[in-house]
Structures are given as structure tokens and as C-alpha cells.
Amino acid sequence: MRITRDHNLILIEDFRKIENVNVCVQCEEHGSKLEMYCKAHEKAICISCLPIKHTNCSDSIIPLAEAAKNAKTSTALADLEHTINETLVNIRTCLTDREAATERIGIQETLIKKRIFDTRETINKHLDDLERKLLNELTTTHISCKSKYGKIQNQLNEMEKEIKHFKEQTSQLKRVASDIQVFLSTHQVNKEIHEEVNSITKALASVRNYDIEIEIHQGITSLLKDVDYFAKVKVDQSTINCSFKDSKIDQAQIQVPTSRSVDNTKLKLRKKFKIKRKGKEMYISGCAILANGNVLFADNDGKNVIMEYSKDGHLIRDIPVSGEPLDLTVIDTDQIAVSYSIRNYIEVIDLKKIIVMKTVKLKNTCWGISYSDGNIYVTVKNEGIVVLNMEGTILNTIKCDIDAFQIATIDEKIYYTAPQSNTVNCCTTAGNRIWNFKDKSLTRPGGIATDSAKNVFVVGIRSNNLMILQDDGTVSKTLLTEADGLDRPIRLDYNKKTNMLLVCNTYDGTAFLYCVKFN
């Protein structure tokens, strides 16, 4: 039929998926059908809008159908999808941050309770020790005073016995003795009694009365009087570190070319420096560029550390890790994911707090690792590419024909190298093969990365070169060779926001930081 000649047909089940999607095709102001597009105002308009608000936009008015042509492949739709994905990642990051914060204050409450209990126990123990010491001192003082009282009491008791004895003798003499005996006895007894009185008088002169009292320490008195709280609970507030990234959503959906020719790609060396060796030998197996421009290196033969350098080549710090790191990838400004080769596990590490946020055990040796849109991708020997979310749950395992080594991810695509077959491979996140690349100029491909246009950077470990491949894998260009200083380069990283490319040699520790130019 002529009326439906230009109509596009879709399956009913596909229509069911979008029938509830609210898309306004009428002008909100005039109620007329939107038929034109103003490039100057980046807005769809109707016939009534034209003479009212767009009288000076005649050169910018095009049919809406023309503006919407190839909208499904437009950068605006890609930006929208990216914004949605970024927003979901941001929400999940914030939720994870809040969950971690809730868990953290729970731990803090437990630790504070323990500290209060321990402090109370310490105070009680200290008071018990002071009480014991005081009671011992009181007992000793009481015994000493009592002993001094007992000594004079014994002397008085002895004297009392002697005087009573003299009294009895005097009474008997008076009753039965002669006058001469009484006379002589009186003088003798007087003398003895006088001596006894002198003796006891001297003894009594040194005798003291003792009143035992107690003086409570001023600190104890102050504790009871002035201290009216055990401790104060304080809450330190700080801003959360999970702010949303600002992603621009373009309103106009005019088709813009998304590909970038590799022929126009050039490199400009910004810095060349040496990485300090940590062990007897060096094997730089991983590297990454942080958002602040600093770079990280993993030395699989060194100590259990990841080295952080400034973009000027100065060592900033060694970040301790649980084993010999093989590869690493940046998640956000404060988090990285690290693979541990023959130890068969990966870790998510908080760079700010230097703590392990998550550990995931895998079935076999794990090599390359990459992060994209909230998921972590790891190449695992004899398994393929294992996909995990940030909670450590395995979402999928993508089978590969050959062992994948290094990996890079962007949007819905996965790129990986296979040194055994000298190939670079591209597949979807669902595992569907897209293309592979093989060239005699690239032997033992290792590190791999992509730019924002999905062009691929890859290093040849044995061919000692760096190549860039077109996003469809059909065109290649050699950017660096052995003449530029490459010597067994195994790893590289590319920062899409700053267009900085990091390449490092495996054994001699030479690192190259390039600025990528697209002329």
C-alpha cells in the first residue's frame, strides 16, 4: 500500500519491550507534531514554533528525519548509554560506600564498648590494688600501735604483781614479825617500791596515745565530686567520597563519526625513567595510570608491594599487598583490582586506606585483569575470561579457543592477546567473536589497551614493538620499536581522559610515558 510503503516493520515481541517507553513526538507548547530540528537551539520543533522563536534560524532548520538519521549509532546515544552505565556505577559505588560506612560505625561501636569495658576494668583493678595496699598499710599501722600499747601494759602488769607482793609481805610482817624486822623491812620495801616507780615513770614518759585516721586522696574525692561523666561520645563528620561523575548528555542526535584513523596517531615522549628494583631480579608484569597522573607498577619478582611513582618518575610509596602481584587495573580514584597469578586469586584494594576490600578465589592461574562499567574481567588459565561484579560474584565465564593473556575492555567489547598463537582478539561481553588480528611484525603480543574510539594499543614481547590497530582489526600501524628503547615490553596502560600512554619493559625497569596525538 502506498500509505505504508515507507513504514519499517518490527516484531511484536520487540514492540512490547518499548511500548511503555515515554517518547514525546508532539510539541509540548503547541500540541503539533515535531517535524523539524533547529541545530542552533539543539531542539526539535513543530511548524508553529518556527515563526515564533526561530525566525532567525533559517540556516539551522533541517527536517527532523534528517537530524535523526543513524541516531542508533550517534555519539549522543552512546553518551546516553555511557551516562546511564556511569550513573548505575555511581549509585552502586555510593551504596557500597554507605554499606561500608554502616559496617564501619558498627565496628566502631563495638570497639568503643570494649574500650569502655577495658577502661572500667583497668580502673577497678587499680582501685582494688589501692584498696589492698591501703588495707595492708592500715593493718600494719594497727599492729604497730597495738604492739607499743602492749609493751607498756606488760610492764604495768609486772609492776602490779610486785606491788601486790610487797603489800602481802608488809601485811604479814605487821601481823607476826618483831619490831626490828618490821623496821628493816619497811626501809627495804620503800627503796624497792621507789625504784619500781622511777622505772615505770620513765617508761610512761615515752608512751604515746595513737588515733588512727584516714585521708582520702584528692583525686578520688574529685572523681566522686567533679567527674560527672565517664567519657563523651563525639561524632566527627566528613564529606563522603562517592560524588557522581558529571557525564554530559547531548540532546542533539546528529550522526558524528565515531571512528578514528590509526594513520593519524602519533606519540610524544613526556617522561622516561627507571623503576627501582625490589628483589634480586625484576619482572614488571603490570602497570596502570591513576586519575591524578601517578602511575603504578607490579613487580612479580620483587617484594609483595605495588610501587607508586609520580608522572615525573619519582617514587612516592610502596603499597603492601598479600603476594606477588601480576597485573592490576584502576577501578576509581581510590580503588584498584590486582591479580596474583599462581596464587589463583584477585583482590580489590583501597589505595587510600591500604586495606583489602574484597578477595575472590579463582580455579586456576589468573593473568590479565581489566575493569569496565562496574565489572571486573580476569583471564584465567584453562577457563577463559571470568566476569565478576564488585561484590565478587562470578557473573559469567567466556570460553576462549586459546589461553587469553592480557585483556582490555570498553563498553560491550573485550580485547585480549594470545601469545601462543600471536593473535589479538576481539569479542563481545557475551563471548561472540568479532575479529582477530595476526601479523608477522607482532610476535608474542602482551599488554593491550584501547582508546576512546576503540582503537587498540598492543605491545609485542618478542618483537619489541608497540602497534595500534583500527577498531575493526583491519589496519595496523607501528608506533614504537626496539630503536625507541623497547626491550621485552609485557604491559601497557592508556588513560582515555588525558590521552597518556604508559609502556614498561619487563626486566630492565624502564618506563615510558607518552602523550598520544590524533592529528
C-alpha positions in Angstrom: 0.0 0.0 0.0 1.2 3.5 -0.8 0.4 4.8 2.7 2.6 2.1 4.4 5.2 1.9 1.7 7.9 3.7 3.8 7.0 2.1 7.1 9.5 0.0 9.0 8.3 -3.3 10.5 9.4 -4.7 13.8 8.5 -7.9 15.6 5.5 -7.7 18.0 7.7 -9.0 20.9 10.2 -6.2 20.2 7.4 -3.7 20.2 6.2 -5.0 23.6 9.6 -4.1 25.0 9.3 -0.4 24.1 5.5 0.2 24.1 5.7 1.7 27.6 8.7 3.9 26.8 7.5 7.5 27.0 8.7 9.4 23.9 7.0 12.7 23.2 6.6 13.2 19.5 4.4 16.3 19.9 5.3 19.9 20.7 4.6 20.5 24.4 3.8 24.1 23.7 1.6 23.9 20.6 0.5 20.2 20.6 1.6 19.8 17.0 3.7 17.1 15.6 7.5 17.6 15.8 8.7 17.8 12.3 11.8 19.9 12.2 15.1 20.3 14.1 16.9 23.6 15.0 20.6 23.0 15.1 21.2 26.4 16.7 19.0 25.7 19.7 19.6 21.9 19.5 15.8 21.3 19.8 13.1 19.5 17.9 10.3 21.9 16.9 6.9 22.0 15.2 5.6 24.2 12.4 4.1 26.7 14.9 7.4 27.1 16.7 9.2 28.3 13.6 7.7 31.9 13.2 7.6 32.5 17.0 11.0 31.5 18.3 13.1 30.5 15.3 12.7 33.4 12.8 16.5 33.9 12.7 17.4 30.2 12.5 16.5 29.6 8.8 20.0 28.3 8.1 19.9 25.9 11.0 16.5 24.3 10.4 16.5 20.8 9.0 13.9 18.1 8.8 13.7 16.0 12.0 14.1 12.9 9.9 17.5 14.1 8.6 18.6 15.1 12.1 17.6 11.7 13.4 19.2 9.7 10.6 21.5 7.0 12.0 20.6 8.0 15.6 21.2 4.5 16.8 24.9 4.9 16.1 25.2 8.5 17.2 27.6 9.7 19.8 24.7 11.2 21.7 23.1 7.8 22.2 26.5 6.3 23.1 26.9 9.2 25.6 23.5 8.5 27.0 24.3 4.8 27.4 27.6 5.7 28.9 25.9 8.1 31.3 23.3 5.5 32.3 26.1 3.0 32.9 28.2 5.6 34.8 25.2 6.6 36.9 24.5 2.9 37.8 28.1 2.5 38.7 28.0 5.7 40.8 24.8 4.5 42.6 26.4 1.1 43.3 29.6 2.8 44.4 27.6 5.1 46.8 25.6 2.2 48.1 28.7 0.2 48.7 30.3 3.2 50.4 27.2 3.7 52.6 27.1 -0.1 53.4 30.8 0.1 54.3 30.2 3.2 56.4 27.3 1.5 58.2 29.5 -1.5 58.8 32.4 0.8 59.9 30.3 2.6 62.6 29.1 -0.8 63.8 32.7 -1.9 64.3 33.4 1.5 65.9 30.6 1.0 68.4 31.9 -2.5 69.3 35.5 -1.2 69.7 34.3 1.8 71.9 32.2 -0.6 74.1 35.3 -2.7 74.5 37.4 0.3 75.3 34.8 1.5 77.9 34.8 -2.0 79.4 38.6 -2.3 79.4 38.9 1.2 80.9 36.4 0.3 83.7 38.3 -2.9 84.3 41.5 -1.0 84.5 40.0 1.5 86.9 38.5 -1.3 89.0 41.8 -3.2 89.1 43.7 0.0 90.0 41.2 0.8 92.8 41.4 -2.8 94.0 45.2 -2.5 94.1 45.0 0.8 96.0 42.4 -0.7 98.4 44.6 -3.7 99.1 47.6 -1.5 99.6 45.7 0.8 102.0 44.2 -2.1 104.0 47.7 -3.7 104.3 49.0 -0.3 105.5 46.1 0.1 108.0 46.7 -3.4 109.4 50.5 -2.8 109.7 49.8 0.6 111.5 47.3 -1.0 113.8 49.6 -3.8 114.7 52.5 -1.4 115.4 50.3 0.8 117.7 48.9 -2.2 119.5 52.4 -3.6 120.0 53.6 -0.4 121.6 50.5 -0.3 123.9 51.1 -4.0 124.8 54.7 -3.3 125.8 53.8 -0.7 128.5 50.8 -2.9 129.6 53.1 -5.8 130.3 55.4 -3.6 132.3 52.5 -2.2 134.3 51.2 -5.7 134.9 54.6 -6.9 136.2 54.8 -3.9 138.5 51.3 -4.5 139.7 52.3 -8.1 140.7 55.4 -6.8 142.5 53.5 -4.1 144.4 50.8 -6.7 145.4 53.6 -9.0 146.6 55.1 -6.1 148.7 51.6 -5.4 150.1 51.2 -9.0 151.2 54.7 -9.1 152.8 54.0 -5.9 154.6 50.7 -7.2 156.0 52.3 -10.5 157.2 55.3 -8.7 158.8 53.0 -6.3 160.6 51.0 -9.2 162.0 53.7 -11.6 163.1 57.2 -10.0 162.8 59.2 -8.3 165.5 59.6 -4.5 165.6 63.2 -4.8 164.3 62.1 -6.9 161.4 59.2 -4.6 160.6 61.6 -1.6 160.8 64.2 -3.1 158.5 61.6 -4.4 156.1 59.9 -1.1 155.8 63.2 0.6 154.6 64.0 -2.1 152.2 60.5 -2.3 150.6 60.3 1.6 150.4 63.5 1.5 148.5 62.4 -1.2 146.0 59.0 0.5 145.5 60.7 3.8 144.8 62.9 2.1 142.2 59.9 0.5 140.5 58.0 3.8 140.5 61.0 5.6 138.9 61.3 2.8 136.3 57.7 2.9 135.3 57.6 6.7 135.3 60.5 6.8 132.8 58.7 4.2 130.7 55.4 6.1 130.8 57.1 9.3 129.7 57.8 7.8 126.3 54.4 6.3 125.8 52.0 8.0 123.3 48.4 7.7 122.5 47.6 6.9 118.9 44.4 7.8 116.9 44.2 6.1 113.5 42.5 8.2 110.8 42.3 8.2 107.0 42.8 10.9 104.5 41.2 10.2 101.1 43.3 11.2 98.1 42.2 14.4 96.5 41.9 12.7 93.1 39.4 10.1 94.5 37.4 12.9 96.1 37.5 14.9 92.9 36.4 11.8 91.0 33.3 11.5 93.2 32.6 15.2 93.3 33.7 16.7 90.0 33.7 13.9 87.4 30.1 13.6 86.2 30.7 11.5 83.0 32.8 8.5 82.1 33.6 9.8 78.6 31.9 11.8 75.9 30.8 10.4 72.6 31.9 12.5 69.7 30.9 12.3 66.1 33.5 13.6 63.5 31.8 14.5 60.2 33.5 14.4 56.8 32.2 14.6 53.3 31.7 11.2 51.6 33.9 10.3 48.7 31.4 9.0 46.2 30.3 12.0 44.3 28.7 11.4 41.0 30.8 11.9 37.9 29.4 14.6 35.6 28.6 13.0 32.2 27.2 15.2 29.5 24.2 14.0 27.7 24.0 15.6 24.3 20.4 16.5 23.3 21.1 16.6 19.5 21.4 13.2 17.9 23.0 14.2 14.7 25.4 11.5 13.4 29.0 12.1 14.2 31.8 9.8 13.0 32.9 7.6 16.0 36.0 6.0 14.3 39.4 7.5 14.3 42.1 6.5 11.7 45.2 4.9 13.2 47.2 6.5 10.5 46.9 9.9 12.2 48.1 8.6 15.6 51.4 9.9 16.9 53.3 9.6 20.2 55.2 12.3 22.0 57.5 11.2 24.8 56.8 13.0 28.1 59.0 11.1 30.5 61.4 8.2 30.6 62.6 6.8 33.9 63.8 3.7 35.7 61.8 1.7 38.2 63.7 0.7 41.4 64.3 -3.0 41.8 62.9 -4.5 45.0 64.2 -8.1 44.7 67.2 -9.9 43.2 65.5 -9.7 39.8 62.8 -7.6 38.2 59.7 -8.7 36.3 57.4 -5.7 35.6 54.2 -7.6 34.8 51.6 -4.9 35.4 51.2 -1.1 35.2 48.4 1.5 35.4 47.8 5.2 35.3 45.8 6.8 38.1 43.4 9.7 37.7 45.8 12.1 39.4 48.5 11.2 36.8 50.6 9.0 39.1 51.5 5.5 37.8 51.5 2.1 39.5 53.8 -0.9 38.8 53.5 -4.5 39.7 56.8 -6.4 40.0 56.1 -10.1 40.0 59.7 -11.0 41.1 60.0 -8.2 43.7 58.7 -7.9 47.2 55.0 -8.0 47.9 54.4 -4.4 47.0 52.9 -2.3 44.3 55.0 0.7 43.5 53.5 4.2 43.0 55.5 6.8 41.0 54.8 10.4 40.1 54.4 11.3 36.5 57.9 12.8 36.8 59.4 9.4 37.7 59.8 9.9 41.5 58.9 7.0 43.8 56.1 8.1 46.1 55.4 4.9 48.1 55.3 1.2 48.2 51.8 -0.2 48.7 51.9 -3.5 50.6 49.9 -6.4 49.1 49.3 -10.0 50.1 51.5 -11.7 47.4 53.5 -11.3 44.2 51.2 -9.1 42.0 51.0 -10.0 38.4 48.6 -7.4 36.9 46.4 -4.5 38.1 43.6 -2.3 36.8 42.2 1.0 38.1 38.6 1.0 39.3 38.3 4.6 40.5 40.4 7.3 42.2 40.8 5.2 45.4 40.4 1.5 44.3 42.4 -0.9 42.2 42.0 -4.6 41.4 45.1 -6.9 41.5 45.6 -10.4 40.1 48.0 -12.8 41.8 49.0 -15.3 39.1 49.8 -18.8 40.6 48.1 -17.9 43.9 44.8 -18.1 41.9 43.0 -15.1 43.4 42.3 -11.4 42.9 41.9 -8.6 45.4 40.1 -5.2 45.3 42.3 -2.8 47.3 41.5 0.6 48.8 44.6 2.8 48.0 43.6 5.5 50.5 43.2 3.2 53.5 45.6 0.5 52.2 43.1 -2.3 53.0 41.7 -5.2 51.0 38.0 -4.6 50.3 37.4 -8.0 48.6 39.2 -11.2 47.8 38.0 -13.7 45.2 39.5 -17.1 44.8 39.6 -18.5 41.2 40.1 -22.0 39.9 43.4 -21.6 38.2 46.3 -19.2 37.4 45.0 -15.7 36.7 46.8 -13.3 34.4 45.4 -10.1 32.9 42.7 -8.0 34.7 40.5 -5.2 33.5 37.6 -3.1 34.8 34.7 -1.7 32.9 31.1 -0.5 33.8 31.1 -2.0 37.3 32.5 -5.4 36.3 36.0 -6.9 36.6 37.3 -9.1 33.8 40.1 -11.7 34.5 41.9 -14.0 32.2 42.2 -17.5 33.9 44.2 -20.3 32.6 42.2 -23.2 31.0 39.0 -21.3 32.0 38.8 -18.3 29.7 37.7 -14.8 30.8 35.9 -14.7 34.1 33.5 -11.8 34.7 32.8 -10.7 38.2 30.8 -7.8 39.8 32.2 -5.6 42.5 30.7 -7.9 45.2 33.0 -10.7 43.9 30.1 -12.8 42.4 31.1 -14.6 39.2 28.6 -13.5 36.6 29.9 -15.3 33.5 32.9 -17.2 32.1 33.7 -16.6 28.5 35.3 -19.5 26.8 38.3 -18.8 24.6 39.8 -21.0 21.9 43.2 -20.4 23.3 44.5 -19.1 26.6 43.9 -15.4 26.9 46.8 -13.5 28.5 46.3 -9.7 28.7 42.9 -8.0 28.5 41.2 -4.7 27.9 37.5 -3.8 28.0 35.4 -0.9 26.8 31.6 -0.7 26.5 30.3 -4.1 25.3 33.7 -5.3 23.8 36.5 -7.3 25.1 40.0 -7.3 23.6 42.6 -9.9 24.6 46.0 -11.1 23.5 47.0 -14.8 22.9 50.9 -15.0 22.9 50.8 -18.7 21.9 49.1 -18.0 18.6 50.5 -14.5 18.1 46.9 -13.1 17.8 44.9 -10.1 19.1 41.3 -11.0 19.6 38.0 -9.0 19.9 34.7 -10.4 21.2 31.5 -9.1 22.8 30.9 -9.3 26.5 28.6 -12.2 25.7 31.5 -14.1 24.2 30.6 -13.7 20.5 33.7 -13.4 18.3 34.1 -10.2 16.3 37.6 -10.3 14.8 41.2 -11.4 15.4 44.4 -9.9 14.2 47.7 -11.6 13.3 50.8 -10.2 11.6 54.4 -11.3 11.3 55.5 -8.0 12.7 53.8 -8.8 16.0 55.2 -11.7 18.0 54.2 -12.8 21.5 51.6 -10.0 21.9 51.3 -8.9 25.6 49.9 -5.8 27.1 46.7 -4.3 25.5 44.7 -1.2 25.9 42.1 0.8 23.9 41.5 4.5 23.3 38.0 6.2 23.4 37.5 5.3 19.7 38.1 1.6 20.4 41.4 1.5 18.6 43.7 -0.9 20.2 47.3 -0.4 21.5 49.3 -3.7 21.8 52.9 -4.5 22.6 54.9 -7.4 21.1 57.0 -9.0 23.9 59.5 -10.7 21.4 59.1 -8.3 18.5 59.9 -5.4 20.9 57.3 -3.0 19.4 54.1 -1.1 20.0 51.4 -1.2 17.5 47.9 0.4 17.1 45.1 -1.5 15.4 42.0 0.1 13.9 38.8 -0.6 15.8 37.8 -3.3 13.3 41.1 -5.0 13.3 41.8 -4.4 9.6 44.5 -1.7 9.7 47.6 -1.5 11.9 50.5 0.9 12.4 53.7 0.5 14.3 54.3 3.4 16.8 57.4 2.2 18.7 60.2 -0.2 18.0 63.4 -1.5 19.7 65.1 1.6 18.4 62.9 3.6 20.8 64.1 1.6 23.8 61.5 -1.2 24.0 63.0 -4.4 25.4 60.6 -7.2 26.2 57.7 -4.9 27.0 54.9 -7.0 28.6 52.4 -4.4 29.8 50.9 -1.0 28.9 48.1 1.2 30.0 46.2 4.1 28.4 44.2 6.9 30.1 41.3 7.9 27.9 40.8 11.2 29.7 44.3 12.5 29.5 45.4 10.6 26.4 48.5 9.4 28.2 50.1 6.0 27.3 52.3 4.1 29.8 54.7 1.4 28.4 57.2 -0.5 30.5 60.0 -3.0 29.8 59.8 -6.3 31.8 63.3 -6.9 33.0 65.3 -3.6 32.9 62.6 -1.5 34.7 62.5 1.3 32.0 59.1 3.1 31.9 57.9 5.4 29.1 55.1 7.9 29.5 53.8 9.2 26.1 51.2 11.7 25.1 49.0 10.3 22.3 48.3 12.8 19.5 45.5 12.3 17.0 46.2 14.7 14.1 
